[in-house]
Amino acid sequence: LFAFADRRSVDFQDQRIDPLWLGAGVRYRFGRLDAEAAVLRANDHIGDTGLRVGVGWQFNDYWHAGLIAARNDPEASMQARVAGITAASVSAQVD
């Protein structure tokens, strides 16, 4: 189980936006498989509650691949949030 708080800020079009994102979730790891699910919410009243799920595979000591899907993604543009726009995302990663 995990919880987090994240604050970012930006000045855009004579407005300041600095949402505080609060979230909680669960992580699971067994063998080479890992998974995560989280619920998050910003205090700026833009968009709905965010959801994030991810799954990954550790190939060896050097390589890990994963997929992450998010709704109301906190990594979306802060300028878009000022305009009331939220985003969903899907990403693939290799580390």
The 8 nearest C-alpha neighbors of each residue, nearest first, counted from 0:
[[1, 25, 24, 26, 2, 23, 27, 37],
 [2, 0, 24, 23, 25, 3, 26, 22],
 [3, 1, 23, 22, 24, 0, 4, 21],
 [4, 2, 22, 21, 23, 5, 1, 20],
 [3, 5, 21, 20, 22, 19, 6, 2],
 [4, 6, 20, 19, 3, 21, 7, 18],
 [7, 5, 19, 18, 20, 17, 8, 4],
 [8, 6, 17, 18, 5, 9, 19, 16],
 [7, 9, 17, 16, 6, 18, 10, 15],
 [8, 10, 16, 15, 11, 17, 77, 7],
 [11, 9, 15, 14, 16, 13, 12, 8],
 [10, 12, 14, 13, 9, 15, 78, 81],
 [11, 13, 14, 10, 15, 81, 78, 82],
 [14, 12, 11, 10, 15, 16, 9, 81],
 [15, 13, 11, 12, 10, 16, 81, 9],
 [14, 16, 10, 9, 11, 17, 13, 8],
 [15, 17, 8, 9, 18, 14, 10, 81],
 [18, 16, 8, 7, 6, 19, 9, 15],
 [19, 17, 43, 42, 41, 6, 20, 16],
 [18, 20, 6, 41, 42, 5, 21, 17],
 [19, 21, 41, 5, 40, 4, 18, 6],
 [22, 20, 4, 40, 39, 3, 41, 19],
 [23, 21, 39, 3, 38, 2, 40, 4],
 [24, 22, 2, 37, 1, 38, 3, 39],
 [25, 23, 37, 1, 36, 0, 38, 2],
 [24, 26, 0, 36, 35, 1, 37, 27],
 [27, 25, 35, 34, 0, 36, 28, 24],
 [28, 26, 34, 33, 35, 25, 29, 32],
 [27, 29, 33, 32, 34, 30, 26, 31],
 [30, 28, 32, 31, 33, 27, 34, 56],
 [29, 31, 32, 28, 33, 57, 56, 27],
 [30, 32, 57, 56, 29, 33, 58, 28],
 [33, 31, 56, 29, 30, 28, 55, 57],
 [34, 32, 28, 55, 27, 54, 56, 29],
 [33, 35, 54, 27, 53, 26, 55, 28],
 [34, 36, 26, 53, 52, 25, 27, 54],
 [35, 37, 52, 24, 25, 51, 53, 26],
 [38, 36, 24, 51, 23, 50, 52, 25],
 [37, 39, 50, 22, 23, 49, 24, 51],
 [40, 38, 22, 49, 21, 48, 50, 37],
 [39, 41, 48, 20, 21, 49, 22, 42],
 [42, 40, 20, 19, 43, 18, 21, 44],
 [41, 43, 19, 44, 18, 40, 20, 45],
 [42, 44, 18, 45, 41, 19, 17, 16],
 [45, 43, 42, 46, 41, 47, 40, 18],
 [46, 44, 43, 83, 80, 47, 85, 41],
 [47, 45, 85, 44, 71, 48, 83, 84],
 [46, 48, 49, 71, 45, 40, 44, 41],
 [47, 49, 40, 39, 50, 71, 46, 38],
 [50, 48, 71, 39, 70, 38, 40, 47],
 [49, 51, 38, 70, 69, 37, 39, 48],
 [50, 52, 69, 37, 36, 68, 70, 38],
 [53, 51, 36, 68, 35, 67, 37, 69],
 [54, 52, 67, 35, 66, 34, 68, 36],
 [53, 55, 34, 65, 66, 33, 35, 67],
 [56, 54, 65, 33, 64, 32, 34, 66],
 [55, 57, 32, 64, 31, 63, 58, 65],
 [58, 56, 63, 31, 59, 62, 32, 64],
 [57, 59, 62, 63, 56, 31, 60, 61],
 [58, 60, 61, 62, 57, 63, 31, 56],
 [59, 61, 62, 58, 57, 63, 31, 94],
 [62, 60, 59, 63, 58, 94, 57, 93],
 [63, 61, 58, 59, 94, 57, 60, 64],
 [62, 64, 57, 94, 56, 93, 58, 65],
 [65, 63, 93, 56, 55, 92, 94, 57],
 [64, 66, 55, 92, 54, 91, 56, 93],
 [65, 67, 91, 53, 54, 90, 55, 92],
 [66, 68, 53, 90, 89, 52, 91, 54],
 [69, 67, 89, 52, 88, 51, 53, 90],
 [70, 68, 51, 88, 72, 87, 50, 89],
 [69, 71, 87, 50, 72, 49, 51, 86],
 [72, 70, 49, 86, 87, 85, 73, 69],
 [71, 73, 70, 74, 69, 86, 75, 87],
 [74, 72, 75, 71, 20, 49, 76, 86],
 [75, 73, 72, 76, 77, 86, 71, 88],
 [76, 74, 73, 72, 86, 77, 85, 79],
 [75, 77, 79, 78, 74, 80, 73, 85],
 [76, 78, 80, 79, 75, 81, 9, 16],
 [79, 77, 81, 76, 80, 11, 82, 9],
 [78, 80, 84, 82, 76, 77, 81, 83],
 [79, 81, 83, 77, 84, 82, 78, 85],
 [82, 80, 78, 79, 83, 77, 16, 84],
 [81, 83, 79, 80, 84, 78, 77, 85],
 [84, 82, 80, 81, 45, 79, 85, 46],
 [85, 83, 79, 80, 82, 86, 81, 46],
 [86, 84, 71, 46, 80, 83, 79, 75],
 [87, 85, 71, 72, 75, 88, 70, 84],
 [86, 88, 70, 71, 69, 72, 85, 89],
 [89, 87, 69, 68, 86, 90, 70, 72],
 [88, 90, 68, 67, 69, 91, 87, 66],
 [91, 89, 67, 66, 68, 88, 92, 65],
 [90, 92, 66, 65, 67, 93, 89, 64],
 [93, 91, 65, 64, 66, 94, 90, 63],
 [92, 94, 64, 63, 65, 91, 62, 66],
 [93, 63, 62, 64, 92, 61, 65, 57]]
